Structures are given as C-alpha cells and as structure tokens.
Amino acid sequence: MLGALSVASFWVSGLGFVLGLCAVVCGAVATARTAVADDEAASLRALLGIVAGVAGIMVSAIALFPILEYL
C-alpha cells in the first residue's frame, strides 16, 4: 500500500520519497520473516511493495530535481 501511495503522490514535495522509503523498509522487513518466506502470496506482496517503493522513490527524485534549483 505504501508503494502505491508513493507512486501516486510523487508530485507532493518529498511525500512520495518518504512513502517509497517506508515501503522499501517494510517490504525488506517482511521478506526477512519466516512466516512470510513460507507463504508464497505474502512473499509476492512484500516483493511488490519493495518494487513499488523503489519506483516511487525514483519518480519522486525525478520530480524533485528541477524544484531543488529554486530552493
């Protein structure tokens, strides 16, 4: 959920980046758990969270670079 929110809110100054970072951390913690590693569906959700979080970070970074010039 955090990864999808980070991609959707990339245009808000910094919010998409923070949400994407949280999505990556939560996904990494979830994949380290043995209960998630044994469940294929939960493992896939954690991996998709990581991928969406990284996408949100990248899109937010691309959107923030032109704004940093004026700060």
mmCIF file as Biopython writes it, N, C-alpha, C and O atoms, coordinates in Angstrom:
data_model
#
loop_
_atom_site.group_PDB
_atom_site.id
_atom_site.type_symbol
_atom_site.label_atom_id
_atom_site.label_alt_id
_atom_site.label_comp_id
_atom_site.label_asym_id
_atom_site.label_entity_id
_atom_site.label_seq_id
_atom_site.pdbx_PDB_ins_code
_atom_site.Cartn_x
_atom_site.Cartn_y
_atom_site.Cartn_z
_atom_site.occupancy
_atom_site.B_iso_or_equiv
_atom_site.auth_seq_id
_atom_site.auth_asym_id
_atom_site.pdbx_PDB_model_num
ATOM 1   N N  . MET A ? 1  ? 0.813  -1.175  0.000   1.0 0.0 1  A 1 
ATOM 2   C CA . MET A ? 1  ? 0.000  0.000   0.000   1.0 0.0 1  A 1 
ATOM 3   C C  . MET A ? 1  ? 0.868  1.254   0.000   1.0 0.0 1  A 1 
ATOM 4   O O  . MET A ? 1  ? 0.570  2.221   -0.701  1.0 0.0 1  A 1 
ATOM 5   N N  . LEU A ? 2  ? 1.934  1.235   0.782   1.0 0.0 2  A 1 
ATOM 6   C CA . LEU A ? 2  ? 2.815  2.397   0.833   1.0 0.0 2  A 1 
ATOM 7   C C  . LEU A ? 2  ? 3.496  2.654   -0.510  1.0 0.0 2  A 1 
ATOM 8   O O  . LEU A ? 2  ? 3.684  3.805   -0.901  1.0 0.0 2  A 1 
ATOM 9   N N  . GLY A ? 3  ? 3.856  1.610   -1.199  1.0 0.0 3  A 1 
ATOM 10  C CA . GLY A ? 3  ? 4.484  1.763   -2.508  1.0 0.0 3  A 1 
ATOM 11  C C  . GLY A ? 3  ? 3.546  2.393   -3.523  1.0 0.0 3  A 1 
ATOM 12  O O  . GLY A ? 3  ? 3.949  3.264   -4.293  1.0 0.0 3  A 1 
ATOM 13  N N  . ALA A ? 4  ? 2.300  1.953   -3.523  1.0 0.0 4  A 1 
ATOM 14  C CA . ALA A ? 4  ? 1.319  2.542   -4.438  1.0 0.0 4  A 1 
ATOM 15  C C  . ALA A ? 4  ? 1.055  4.008   -4.090  1.0 0.0 4  A 1 
ATOM 16  O O  . ALA A ? 4  ? 0.903  4.843   -4.981  1.0 0.0 4  A 1 
ATOM 17  N N  . LEU A ? 5  ? 1.001  4.313   -2.810  1.0 0.0 5  A 1 
ATOM 18  C CA . LEU A ? 5  ? 0.814  5.707   -2.398  1.0 0.0 5  A 1 
ATOM 19  C C  . LEU A ? 5  ? 2.016  6.569   -2.770  1.0 0.0 5  A 1 
ATOM 20  O O  . LEU A ? 5  ? 1.855  7.739   -3.115  1.0 0.0 5  A 1 
ATOM 21  N N  . SER A ? 6  ? 3.201  6.008   -2.704  1.0 0.0 6  A 1 
ATOM 22  C CA . SER A ? 6  ? 4.381  6.790   -3.060  1.0 0.0 6  A 1 
ATOM 23  C C  . SER A ? 6  ? 4.405  7.133   -4.545  1.0 0.0 6  A 1 
ATOM 24  O O  . SER A ? 6  ? 4.814  8.231   -4.923  1.0 0.0 6  A 1 
ATOM 25  N N  . VAL A ? 7  ? 3.973  6.208   -5.378  1.0 0.0 7  A 1 
ATOM 26  C CA . VAL A ? 7  ? 3.917  6.484   -6.814  1.0 0.0 7  A 1 
ATOM 27  C C  . VAL A ? 7  ? 2.818  7.506   -7.108  1.0 0.0 7  A 1 
ATOM 28  O O  . VAL A ? 7  ? 2.991  8.382   -7.955  1.0 0.0 7  A 1 
ATOM 29  N N  . ALA A ? 8  ? 1.695  7.392   -6.412  1.0 0.0 8  A 1 
ATOM 30  C CA . ALA A ? 8  ? 0.575  8.300   -6.659  1.0 0.0 8  A 1 
ATOM 31  C C  . ALA A ? 8  ? 0.836  9.705   -6.123  1.0 0.0 8  A 1 
ATOM 32  O O  . ALA A ? 8  ? 0.276  10.673  -6.638  1.0 0.0 8  A 1 
ATOM 33  N N  . SER A ? 9  ? 1.669  9.829   -5.107  1.0 0.0 9  A 1 
ATOM 34  C CA . SER A ? 9  ? 1.888  11.144  -4.502  1.0 0.0 9  A 1 
ATOM 35  C C  . SER A ? 9  ? 3.285  11.681  -4.782  1.0 0.0 9  A 1 
ATOM 36  O O  . SER A ? 9  ? 3.844  12.401  -3.956  1.0 0.0 9  A 1 
ATOM 37  N N  . PHE A ? 10 ? 3.852  11.346  -5.923  1.0 0.0 10 A 1 
ATOM 38  C CA . PHE A ? 10 ? 5.193  11.822  -6.244  1.0 0.0 10 A 1 
ATOM 39  C C  . PHE A ? 10 ? 5.240  13.332  -6.413  1.0 0.0 10 A 1 
ATOM 40  O O  . PHE A ? 10 ? 6.290  13.940  -6.202  1.0 0.0 10 A 1 
ATOM 41  N N  . TRP A ? 11 ? 4.145  13.940  -6.783  1.0 0.0 11 A 1 
ATOM 42  C CA . TRP A ? 11 ? 4.114  15.373  -7.057  1.0 0.0 11 A 1 
ATOM 43  C C  . TRP A ? 11 ? 4.096  16.211  -5.785  1.0 0.0 11 A 1 
ATOM 44  O O  . TRP A ? 11 ? 4.385  17.406  -5.843  1.0 0.0 11 A 1 
ATOM 45  N N  . VAL A ? 12 ? 3.765  15.621  -4.639  1.0 0.0 12 A 1 
ATOM 46  C CA . VAL A ? 12 ? 3.814  16.340  -3.366  1.0 0.0 12 A 1 
ATOM 47  C C  . VAL A ? 12 ? 5.275  16.378  -2.927  1.0 0.0 12 A 1 
ATOM 48  O O  . VAL A ? 12 ? 5.939  15.343  -2.870  1.0 0.0 12 A 1 
ATOM 49  N N  . SER A ? 13 ? 5.757  17.542  -2.624  1.0 0.0 13 A 1 
ATOM 50  C CA . SER A ? 13 ? 7.178  17.754  -2.357  1.0 0.0 13 A 1 
ATOM 51  C C  . SER A ? 13 ? 7.701  16.860  -1.230  1.0 0.0 13 A 1 
ATOM 52  O O  . SER A ? 13 ? 7.493  17.152  -0.053  1.0 0.0 13 A 1 
ATOM 53  N N  . GLY A ? 14 ? 8.365  15.794  -1.589  1.0 0.0 14 A 1 
ATOM 54  C CA . GLY A ? 14 ? 9.010  14.911  -0.628  1.0 0.0 14 A 1 
ATOM 55  C C  . GLY A ? 14 ? 8.154  13.782  -0.082  1.0 0.0 14 A 1 
ATOM 56  O O  . GLY A ? 14 ? 8.693  12.806  0.439   1.0 0.0 14 A 1 
ATOM 57  N N  . LEU A ? 15 ? 6.840  13.886  -0.186  1.0 0.0 15 A 1 
ATOM 58  C CA . LEU A ? 15 ? 5.970  12.857  0.393   1.0 0.0 15 A 1 
ATOM 59  C C  . LEU A ? 15 ? 6.127  11.519  -0.319  1.0 0.0 15 A 1 
ATOM 60  O O  . LEU A ? 15 ? 6.193  10.478  0.333   1.0 0.0 15 A 1 
ATOM 61  N N  . GLY A ? 16 ? 6.186  11.533  -1.627  1.0 0.0 16 A 1 
ATOM 62  C CA . GLY A ? 16 ? 6.362  10.289  -2.377  1.0 0.0 16 A 1 
ATOM 63  C C  . GLY A ? 16 ? 7.677  9.615   -2.066  1.0 0.0 16 A 1 
ATOM 64  O O  . GLY A ? 16 ? 7.761  8.388   -2.029  1.0 0.0 16 A 1 
ATOM 65  N N  . PHE A ? 17 ? 8.714  10.420  -1.841  1.0 0.0 17 A 1 
ATOM 66  C CA . PHE A ? 17 ? 10.026 9.873   -1.495  1.0 0.0 17 A 1 
ATOM 67  C C  . PHE A ? 17 ? 9.994  9.186   -0.136  1.0 0.0 17 A 1 
ATOM 68  O O  . PHE A ? 17 ? 10.520 8.085   0.024   1.0 0.0 17 A 1 
ATOM 69  N N  . VAL A ? 18 ? 9.373  9.842   0.844   1.0 0.0 18 A 1 
ATOM 70  C CA . VAL A ? 18 ? 9.291  9.284   2.191   1.0 0.0 18 A 1 
ATOM 71  C C  . VAL A ? 18 ? 8.434  8.016   2.203   1.0 0.0 18 A 1 
ATOM 72  O O  . VAL A ? 18 ? 8.803  7.023   2.831   1.0 0.0 18 A 1 
ATOM 73  N N  . LEU A ? 19 ? 7.307  8.045   1.520   1.0 0.0 19 A 1 
ATOM 74  C CA . LEU A ? 19 ? 6.450  6.856   1.458   1.0 0.0 19 A 1 
ATOM 75  C C  . LEU A ? 19 ? 7.146  5.704   0.739   1.0 0.0 19 A 1 
ATOM 76  O O  . LEU A ? 19 ? 7.004  4.546   1.132   1.0 0.0 19 A 1 
ATOM 77  N N  . GLY A ? 20 ? 7.890  6.019   -0.305  1.0 0.0 20 A 1 
ATOM 78  C CA . GLY A ? 20 ? 8.639  4.982   -1.014  1.0 0.0 20 A 1 
ATOM 79  C C  . GLY A ? 20 ? 9.717  4.365   -0.145  1.0 0.0 20 A 1 
ATOM 80  O O  . GLY A ? 20 ? 9.936  3.155   -0.183  1.0 0.0 20 A 1 
ATOM 81  N N  . LEU A ? 21 ? 10.388 5.193   0.635   1.0 0.0 21 A 1 
ATOM 82  C CA . LEU A ? 21 ? 11.405 4.690   1.548   1.0 0.0 21 A 1 
ATOM 83  C C  . LEU A ? 21 ? 10.785 3.790   2.611   1.0 0.0 21 A 1 
ATOM 84  O O  . LEU A ? 21 ? 11.340 2.744   2.946   1.0 0.0 21 A 1 
ATOM 85  N N  . CYS A ? 22 ? 9.633  4.198   3.140   1.0 0.0 22 A 1 
ATOM 86  C CA . CYS A ? 22 ? 8.928  3.363   4.118   1.0 0.0 22 A 1 
ATOM 87  C C  . CYS A ? 22 ? 8.475  2.045   3.498   1.0 0.0 22 A 1 
ATOM 88  O O  . CYS A ? 22 ? 8.523  1.005   4.155   1.0 0.0 22 A 1 
ATOM 89  N N  . ALA A ? 23 ? 8.040  2.076   2.253   1.0 0.0 23 A 1 
ATOM 90  C CA . ALA A ? 23 ? 7.602  0.859   1.571   1.0 0.0 23 A 1 
ATOM 91  C C  . ALA A ? 23 ? 8.760  -0.115  1.387   1.0 0.0 23 A 1 
ATOM 92  O O  . ALA A ? 23 ? 8.590  -1.321  1.563   1.0 0.0 23 A 1 
ATOM 93  N N  . VAL A ? 24 ? 9.921  0.394   1.037   1.0 0.0 24 A 1 
ATOM 94  C CA . VAL A ? 24 ? 11.086 -0.469  0.851   1.0 0.0 24 A 1 
ATOM 95  C C  . VAL A ? 24 ? 11.505 -1.092  2.179   1.0 0.0 24 A 1 
ATOM 96  O O  . VAL A ? 24 ? 11.813 -2.282  2.237   1.0 0.0 24 A 1 
ATOM 97  N N  . VAL A ? 25 ? 11.518 -0.298  3.237   1.0 0.0 25 A 1 
ATOM 98  C CA . VAL A ? 25 ? 11.918 -0.812  4.552   1.0 0.0 25 A 1 
ATOM 99  C C  . VAL A ? 25 ? 10.918 -1.859  5.040   1.0 0.0 25 A 1 
ATOM 100 O O  . VAL A ? 25 ? 11.312 -2.926  5.512   1.0 0.0 25 A 1 
ATOM 101 N N  . CYS A ? 26 ? 9.626  -1.552  4.927   1.0 0.0 26 A 1 
ATOM 102 C CA . CYS A ? 26 ? 8.607  -2.509  5.381   1.0 0.0 26 A 1 
ATOM 103 C C  . CYS A ? 26 ? 8.645  -3.795  4.553   1.0 0.0 26 A 1 
ATOM 104 O O  . CYS A ? 26 ? 8.473  -4.884  5.100   1.0 0.0 26 A 1 
ATOM 105 N N  . GLY A ? 27 ? 8.865  -3.683  3.256   1.0 0.0 27 A 1 
ATOM 106 C CA . GLY A ? 27 ? 8.966  -4.866  2.416   1.0 0.0 27 A 1 
ATOM 107 C C  . GLY A ? 27 ? 10.176 -5.713  2.753   1.0 0.0 27 A 1 
ATOM 108 O O  . GLY A ? 27 ? 10.104 -6.941  2.744   1.0 0.0 27 A 1 
ATOM 109 N N  . ALA A ? 28 ? 11.296 -5.056  3.053   1.0 0.0 28 A 1 
ATOM 110 C CA . ALA A ? 28 ? 12.506 -5.789  3.415   1.0 0.0 28 A 1 
ATOM 111 C C  . ALA A ? 28 ? 12.336 -6.502  4.758   1.0 0.0 28 A 1 
ATOM 112 O O  . ALA A ? 28 ? 12.785 -7.635  4.928   1.0 0.0 28 A 1 
ATOM 113 N N  . VAL A ? 29 ? 11.693 -5.837  5.698   1.0 0.0 29 A 1 
ATOM 114 C CA . VAL A ? 29 ? 11.436 -6.472  6.997   1.0 0.0 29 A 1 
ATOM 115 C C  . VAL A ? 29 ? 10.482 -7.655  6.830   1.0 0.0 29 A 1 
ATOM 116 O O  . VAL A ? 29 ? 10.652 -8.694  7.469   1.0 0.0 29 A 1 
ATOM 117 N N  . ALA A ? 30 ? 9.485  -7.490  5.973   1.0 0.0 30 A 1 
ATOM 118 C CA . ALA A ? 30 ? 8.512  -8.566  5.767   1.0 0.0 30 A 1 
ATOM 119 C C  . ALA A ? 30 ? 9.146  -9.778  5.104   1.0 0.0 30 A 1 
ATOM 120 O O  . ALA A ? 30 ? 8.811  -10.909 5.457   1.0 0.0 30 A 1 
ATOM 121 N N  . THR A ? 31 ? 10.048 -9.576  4.159   1.0 0.0 31 A 1 
ATOM 122 C CA . THR A ? 31 ? 10.682 -10.724 3.499   1.0 0.0 31 A 1 
ATOM 123 C C  . THR A ? 31 ? 11.633 -11.456 4.429   1.0 0.0 31 A 1 
ATOM 124 O O  . THR A ? 31 ? 11.928 -12.631 4.209   1.0 0.0 31 A 1 
ATOM 125 N N  . ALA A ? 32 ? 12.120 -10.780 5.471   1.0 0.0 32 A 1 
ATOM 126 C CA . ALA A ? 32 ? 13.034 -11.429 6.416   1.0 0.0 32 A 1 
ATOM 127 C C  . ALA A ? 32 ? 12.295 -12.345 7.388   1.0 0.0 32 A 1 
ATOM 128 O O  . ALA A ? 32 ? 12.922 -13.202 8.010   1.0 0.0 32 A 1 
ATOM 129 N N  . ARG A ? 33 ? 11.006 -12.188 7.532   1.0 0.0 33 A 1 
ATOM 130 C CA . ARG A ? 33 ? 10.237 -13.032 8.454   1.0 0.0 33 A 1 
ATOM 131 C C  . ARG A ? 33 ? 10.043 -14.425 7.865   1.0 0.0 33 A 1 
ATOM 132 O O  . ARG A ? 33 ? 9.831  -14.577 6.662   1.0 0.0 33 A 1 
ATOM 133 N N  . THR A ? 34 ? 10.117 -15.428 8.715   1.0 0.0 34 A 1 
ATOM 134 C CA . THR A ? 34 ? 9.990  -16.804 8.233   1.0 0.0 34 A 1 
ATOM 135 C C  . THR A ? 34 ? 8.553  -17.123 7.829   1.0 0.0 34 A 1 
ATOM 136 O O  . THR A ? 34 ? 8.336  -17.921 6.917   1.0 0.0 34 A 1 
ATOM 137 N N  . ALA A ? 35 ? 7.572  -16.516 8.487   1.0 0.0 35 A 1 
ATOM 138 C CA . ALA A ? 35 ? 6.177  -16.778 8.138   1.0 0.0 35 A 1 
ATOM 139 C C  . ALA A ? 35 ? 5.866  -16.269 6.738   1.0 0.0 35 A 1 
ATOM 140 O O  . ALA A ? 35 ? 5.088  -16.884 6.009   1.0 0.0 35 A 1 
ATOM 141 N N  . VAL A ? 36 ? 6.464  -15.161 6.365   1.0 0.0 36 A 1 
ATOM 142 C CA . VAL A ? 36 ? 6.242  -14.610 5.024   1.0 0.0 36 A 1 
ATOM 143 C C  . VAL A ? 36 ? 7.018  -15.410 3.995   1.0 0.0 36 A 1 
ATOM 144 O O  . VAL A ? 36 ? 6.533  -15.617 2.883   1.0 0.0 36 A 1 
ATOM 145 N N  . ALA A ? 37 ? 8.196  -15.857 4.340   1.0 0.0 37 A 1 
ATOM 146 C CA . ALA A ? 37 ? 9.010  -16.629 3.406   1.0 0.0 37 A 1 
ATOM 147 C C  . ALA A ? 37 ? 8.351  -17.956 3.050   1.0 0.0 37 A 1 
ATOM 148 O O  . ALA A ? 37 ? 8.526  -18.454 1.937   1.0 0.0 37 A 1 
ATOM 149 N N  . ASP A ? 38 ? 7.598  -18.532 3.979   1.0 0.0 38 A 1 
ATOM 150 C CA . ASP A ? 38 ? 6.922  -19.796 3.711   1.0 0.0 38 A 1 
ATOM 151 C C  . ASP A ? 38 ? 5.647  -19.615 2.898   1.0 0.0 38 A 1 
ATOM 152 O O  . ASP A ? 38 ? 5.223  -20.543 2.209   1.0 0.0 38 A 1 
ATOM 153 N N  . ASP A ? 39 ? 5.030  -18.444 2.963   1.0 0.0 39 A 1 
ATOM 154 C CA . ASP A ? 39 ? 3.781  -18.162 2.253   1.0 0.0 39 A 1 
ATOM 155 C C  . ASP A ? 39 ? 4.105  -17.437 0.951   1.0 0.0 39 A 1 
ATOM 156 O O  . ASP A ? 39 ? 4.632  -16.325 0.966   1.0 0.0 39 A 1 
ATOM 157 N N  . GLU A ? 40 ? 3.786  -18.072 -0.172  1.0 0.0 40 A 1 
ATOM 158 C CA . GLU A ? 40 ? 4.138  -17.509 -1.470  1.0 0.0 40 A 1 
ATOM 159 C C  . GLU A ? 40 ? 3.403  -16.209 -1.761  1.0 0.0 40 A 1 
ATOM 160 O O  . GLU A ? 40 ? 3.998  -15.285 -2.315  1.0 0.0 40 A 1 
ATOM 161 N N  . ALA A ? 41 ? 2.135  -16.113 -1.405  1.0 0.0 41 A 1 
ATOM 162 C CA . ALA A ? 41 ? 1.357  -14.903 -1.666  1.0 0.0 41 A 1 
ATOM 163 C C  . ALA A ? 41 ? 1.872  -13.726 -0.844  1.0 0.0 41 A 1 
ATOM 164 O O  . ALA A ? 41 ? 1.966  -12.610 -1.354  1.0 0.0 41 A 1 
ATOM 165 N N  . ALA A ? 42 ? 2.203  -13.965 0.415   1.0 0.0 42 A 1 
ATOM 166 C CA . ALA A ? 42 ? 2.723  -12.895 1.258   1.0 0.0 42 A 1 
ATOM 167 C C  . ALA A ? 42 ? 4.110  -12.464 0.787   1.0 0.0 42 A 1 
ATOM 168 O O  . ALA A ? 42 ? 4.443  -11.280 0.844   1.0 0.0 42 A 1 
ATOM 169 N N  . SER A ? 43 ? 4.903  -13.396 0.332   1.0 0.0 43 A 1 
ATOM 170 C CA . SER A ? 43 ? 6.224  -13.074 -0.189  1.0 0.0 43 A 1 
ATOM 171 C C  . SER A ? 43 ? 6.119  -12.219 -1.449  1.0 0.0 43 A 1 
ATOM 172 O O  . SER A ? 43 ? 6.902  -11.288 -1.639  1.0 0.0 43 A 1 
ATOM 173 N N  . LEU A ? 44 ? 5.161  -12.534 -2.299  1.0 0.0 44 A 1 
ATOM 174 C CA . LEU A ? 44 ? 4.950  -11.751 -3.510  1.0 0.0 44 A 1 
ATOM 175 C C  . LEU A ? 44 ? 4.475  -10.339 -3.178  1.0 0.0 44 A 1 
ATOM 176 O O  . LEU A ? 44 ? 4.919  -9.377  -3.806  1.0 0.0 44 A 1 
ATOM 177 N N  . ARG A ? 45 ? 3.587  -10.202 -2.209  1.0 0.0 45 A 1 
ATOM 178 C CA . ARG A ? 45 ? 3.131  -8.872  -1.787  1.0 0.0 45 A 1 
ATOM 179 C C  . ARG A ? 45 ? 4.284  -8.041  -1.239  1.0 0.0 45 A 1 
ATOM 180 O O  . ARG A ? 45 ? 4.375  -6.846  -1.521  1.0 0.0 45 A 1 
ATOM 181 N N  . ALA A ? 46 ? 5.155  -8.655  -0.466  1.0 0.0 46 A 1 
ATOM 182 C CA . ALA A ? 46 ? 6.309  -7.936  0.073   1.0 0.0 46 A 1 
ATOM 183 C C  . ALA A ? 46 ? 7.250  -7.499  -1.042  1.0 0.0 46 A 1 
ATOM 184 O O  . ALA A ? 46 ? 7.771  -6.384  -1.015  1.0 0.0 46 A 1 
ATOM 185 N N  . LEU A ? 47 ? 7.466  -8.361  -2.013  1.0 0.0 47 A 1 
ATOM 186 C CA . LEU A ? 47 ? 8.325  -8.017  -3.144  1.0 0.0 47 A 1 
ATOM 187 C C  . LEU A ? 47 ? 7.711  -6.905  -3.980  1.0 0.0 47 A 1 
ATOM 188 O O  . LEU A ? 47 ? 8.421  -6.000  -4.419  1.0 0.0 47 A 1 
ATOM 189 N N  . LEU A ? 48 ? 6.412  -6.958  -4.204  1.0 0.0 48 A 1 
ATOM 190 C CA . LEU A ? 48 ? 5.741  -5.890  -4.954  1.0 0.0 48 A 1 
ATOM 191 C C  . LEU A ? 48 ? 5.792  -4.570  -4.201  1.0 0.0 48 A 1 
ATOM 192 O O  . LEU A ? 48 ? 5.875  -3.509  -4.819  1.0 0.0 48 A 1 
ATOM 193 N N  . GLY A ? 49 ? 5.743  -4.621  -2.883  1.0 0.0 49 A 1 
ATOM 194 C CA . GLY A ? 49 ? 5.888  -3.412  -2.085  1.0 0.0 49 A 1 
ATOM 195 C C  . GLY A ? 49 ? 7.264  -2.791  -2.254  1.0 0.0 49 A 1 
ATOM 196 O O  . GLY A ? 49 ? 7.394  -1.571  -2.351  1.0 0.0 49 A 1 
ATOM 197 N N  . ILE A ? 50 ? 8.279  -3.624  -2.289  1.0 0.0 50 A 1 
ATOM 198 C CA . ILE A ? 50 ? 9.641  -3.127  -2.500  1.0 0.0 50 A 1 
ATOM 199 C C  . ILE A ? 50 ? 9.774  -2.500  -3.882  1.0 0.0 50 A 1 
ATOM 200 O O  . ILE A ? 50 ? 10.337 -1.414  -4.023  1.0 0.0 50 A 1 
ATOM 201 N N  . VAL A ? 51 ? 9.261  -3.175  -4.892  1.0 0.0 51 A 1 
ATOM 202 C CA . VAL A ? 51 ? 9.365  -2.673  -6.263  1.0 0.0 51 A 1 
ATOM 203 C C  . VAL A ? 51 ? 8.596  -1.364  -6.426  1.0 0.0 51 A 1 
ATOM 204 O O  . VAL A ? 51 ? 9.099  -0.420  -7.036  1.0 0.0 51 A 1 
ATOM 205 N N  . ALA A ? 52 ? 7.380  -1.304  -5.885  1.0 0.0 52 A 1 
ATOM 206 C CA . ALA A ? 52 ? 6.600  -0.068  -5.979  1.0 0.0 52 A 1 
ATOM 207 C C  . ALA A ? 52 ? 7.249  1.052   -5.178  1.0 0.0 52 A 1 
ATOM 208 O O  . ALA A ? 52 ? 7.193  2.212   -5.587  1.0 0.0 52 A 1 
ATOM 209 N N  . GLY A ? 53 ? 7.861  0.728   -4.053  1.0 0.0 53 A 1 
ATOM 210 C CA . GLY A ? 53 ? 8.563  1.733   -3.262  1.0 0.0 53 A 1 
ATOM 211 C C  . GLY A ? 53 ? 9.756  2.301   -4.002  1.0 0.0 53 A 1 
ATOM 212 O O  . GLY A ? 53 ? 9.978  3.512   -3.985  1.0 0.0 53 A 1 
ATOM 213 N N  . VAL A ? 54 ? 10.519 1.451   -4.644  1.0 0.0 54 A 1 
ATOM 214 C CA . VAL A ? 54 ? 11.662 1.914   -5.438  1.0 0.0 54 A 1 
ATOM 215 C C  . VAL A ? 54 ? 11.180 2.773   -6.607  1.0 0.0 54 A 1 
ATOM 216 O O  . VAL A ? 54 ? 11.798 3.786   -6.931  1.0 0.0 54 A 1 
ATOM 217 N N  . ALA A ? 55 ? 10.088 2.372   -7.232  1.0 0.0 55 A 1 
ATOM 218 C CA . ALA A ? 55 ? 9.530  3.173   -8.323  1.0 0.0 55 A 1 
ATOM 219 C C  . ALA A ? 55 ? 9.079  4.541   -7.814  1.0 0.0 55 A 1 
ATOM 220 O O  . ALA A ? 55 ? 9.298  5.554   -8.477  1.0 0.0 55 A 1 
ATOM 221 N N  . GLY A ? 56 ? 8.455  4.571   -6.651  1.0 0.0 56 A 1 
ATOM 222 C CA . GLY A ? 56 ? 8.031  5.842   -6.069  1.0 0.0 56 A 1 
ATOM 223 C C  . GLY A ? 56 ? 9.203  6.735   -5.729  1.0 0.0 56 A 1 
ATOM 224 O O  . GLY A ? 56 ? 9.137  7.949   -5.925  1.0 0.0 56 A 1 
ATOM 225 N N  . ILE A ? 57 ? 10.279 6.150   -5.220  1.0 0.0 57 A 1 
ATOM 226 C CA . ILE A ? 57 ? 11.485 6.924   -4.916  1.0 0.0 57 A 1 
ATOM 227 C C  . ILE A ? 57 ? 12.075 7.512   -6.189  1.0 0.0 57 A 1 
ATOM 228 O O  . ILE A ? 57 ? 12.455 8.683   -6.221  1.0 0.0 57 A 1 
ATOM 229 N N  . MET A ? 58 ? 12.151 6.705   -7.230  1.0 0.0 58 A 1 
ATOM 230 C CA . MET A ? 58 ? 12.730 7.180   -8.484  1.0 0.0 58 A 1 
ATOM 231 C C  . MET A ? 58 ? 11.893 8.286   -9.120  1.0 0.0 58 A 1 
ATOM 232 O O  . MET A ? 58 ? 12.437 9.295   -9.568  1.0 0.0 58 A 1 
ATOM 233 N N  . VAL A ? 59 ? 10.582 8.103   -9.160  1.0 0.0 59 A 1 
ATOM 234 C CA . VAL A ? 59 ? 9.712  9.108   -9.761  1.0 0.0 59 A 1 
ATOM 235 C C  . VAL A ? 59 ? 9.742  10.393  -8.939  1.0 0.0 59 A 1 
ATOM 236 O O  . VAL A ? 59 ? 9.748  11.488  -9.501  1.0 0.0 59 A 1 
ATOM 237 N N  . SER A ? 60 ? 9.761  10.268  -7.627  1.0 0.0 60 A 1 
ATOM 238 C CA . SER A ? 60 ? 9.823  11.451  -6.763  1.0 0.0 60 A 1 
ATOM 239 C C  . SER A ? 60 ? 11.147 12.185  -6.925  1.0 0.0 60 A 1 
ATOM 240 O O  . SER A ? 60 ? 11.185 13.415  -6.941  1.0 0.0 60 A 1 
ATOM 241 N N  . ALA A ? 61 ? 12.226 11.430  -7.043  1.0 0.0 61 A 1 
ATOM 242 C CA . ALA A ? 61 ? 13.533 12.064  -7.231  1.0 0.0 61 A 1 
ATOM 243 C C  . ALA A ? 61 ? 13.581 12.812  -8.558  1.0 0.0 61 A 1 
ATOM 244 O O  . ALA A ? 61 ? 14.127 13.913  -8.630  1.0 0.0 61 A 1 
ATOM 245 N N  . ILE A ? 62 ? 13.020 12.228  -9.598  1.0 0.0 62 A 1 
ATOM 246 C CA . ILE A ? 62 ? 12.990 12.895  -10.898 1.0 0.0 62 A 1 
ATOM 247 C C  . ILE A ? 62 ? 12.145 14.161  -10.832 1.0 0.0 62 A 1 
ATOM 248 O O  . ILE A ? 62 ? 12.486 15.170  -11.449 1.0 0.0 62 A 1 
ATOM 249 N N  . ALA A ? 63 ? 11.039 14.111  -10.085 1.0 0.0 63 A 1 
ATOM 250 C CA . ALA A ? 63 ? 10.177 15.287  -9.963  1.0 0.0 63 A 1 
ATOM 251 C C  . ALA A ? 63 ? 10.786 16.350  -9.059  1.0 0.0 63 A 1 
ATOM 252 O O  . ALA A ? 63 ? 10.492 17.533  -9.227  1.0 0.0 63 A 1 
ATOM 253 N N  . LEU A ? 64 ? 11.631 15.958  -8.099  1.0 0.0 64 A 1 
ATOM 254 C CA . LEU A ? 64 ? 12.219 16.926  -7.167  1.0 0.0 64 A 1 
ATOM 255 C C  . LEU A ? 64 ? 13.460 17.629  -7.684  1.0 0.0 64 A 1 
ATOM 256 O O  . LEU A ? 64 ? 13.773 18.728  -7.225  1.0 0.0 64 A 1 
ATOM 257 N N  . PHE A ? 65 ? 14.177 17.028  -8.629  1.0 0.0 65 A 1 
ATOM 258 C CA . PHE A ? 65 ? 15.416 17.641  -9.104  1.0 0.0 65 A 1 
ATOM 259 C C  . PHE A ? 65 ? 15.201 19.037  -9.695  1.0 0.0 65 A 1 
ATOM 260 O O  . PHE A ? 65 ? 15.994 19.925  -9.381  1.0 0.0 65 A 1 
ATOM 261 N N  . PRO A ? 66 ? 14.198 19.290  -10.518 1.0 0.0 66 A 1 
ATOM 262 C CA . PRO A ? 66 ? 14.009 20.660  -11.028 1.0 0.0 66 A 1 
ATOM 263 C C  . PRO A ? 66 ? 13.604 21.649  -9.928  1.0 0.0 66 A 1 
ATOM 264 O O  . PRO A ? 66 ? 13.901 22.839  -10.033 1.0 0.0 66 A 1 
ATOM 265 N N  . ILE A ? 67 ? 12.943 21.180  -8.897  1.0 0.0 67 A 1 
ATOM 266 C CA . ILE A ? 67 ? 12.497 22.068  -7.819  1.0 0.0 67 A 1 
ATOM 267 C C  . ILE A ? 67 ? 13.674 22.469  -6.931  1.0 0.0 67 A 1 
ATOM 268 O O  . ILE A ? 67 ? 13.680 23.574  -6.388  1.0 0.0 67 A 1 
ATOM 269 N N  . LEU A ? 68 ? 14.667 21.596  -6.772  1.0 0.0 68 A 1 
ATOM 270 C CA . LEU A ? 68 ? 15.806 21.875  -5.900  1.0 0.0 68 A 1 
ATOM 271 C C  . LEU A ? 68 ? 16.598 23.100  -6.358  1.0 0.0 68 A 1 
ATOM 272 O O  . LEU A ? 68 ? 17.270 23.747  -5.555  1.0 0.0 68 A 1 
ATOM 273 N N  . GLU A ? 69 ? 16.516 23.405  -7.617  1.0 0.0 69 A 1 
ATOM 274 C CA . GLU A ? 69 ? 17.230 24.568  -8.158  1.0 0.0 69 A 1 
ATOM 275 C C  . GLU A ? 69 ? 16.718 25.869  -7.548  1.0 0.0 69 A 1 
ATOM 276 O O  . GLU A ? 69 ? 17.485 26.817  -7.378  1.0 0.0 69 A 1 
ATOM 277 N N  . TYR A ? 70 ? 15.441 25.921  -7.221  1.0 0.0 70 A 1 
ATOM 278 C CA . TYR A ? 70 ? 14.814 27.139  -6.710  1.0 0.0 70 A 1 
ATOM 279 C C  . TYR A ? 70 ? 14.771 27.221  -5.192  1.0 0.0 70 A 1 
ATOM 280 O O  . TYR A ? 70 ? 14.282 28.215  -4.654  1.0 0.0 70 A 1 
ATOM 281 N N  . LEU A ? 71 ? 15.255 26.233  -4.498  1.0 0.0 71 A 1 
ATOM 282 C CA . LEU A ? 71 ? 15.230 26.251  -3.034  1.0 0.0 71 A 1 
ATOM 283 C C  . LEU A ? 71 ? 16.430 26.956  -2.453  1.0 0.0 71 A 1 
ATOM 284 O O  . LEU A ? 71 ? 16.556 27.057  -1.233  1.0 0.0 71 A 1 
#
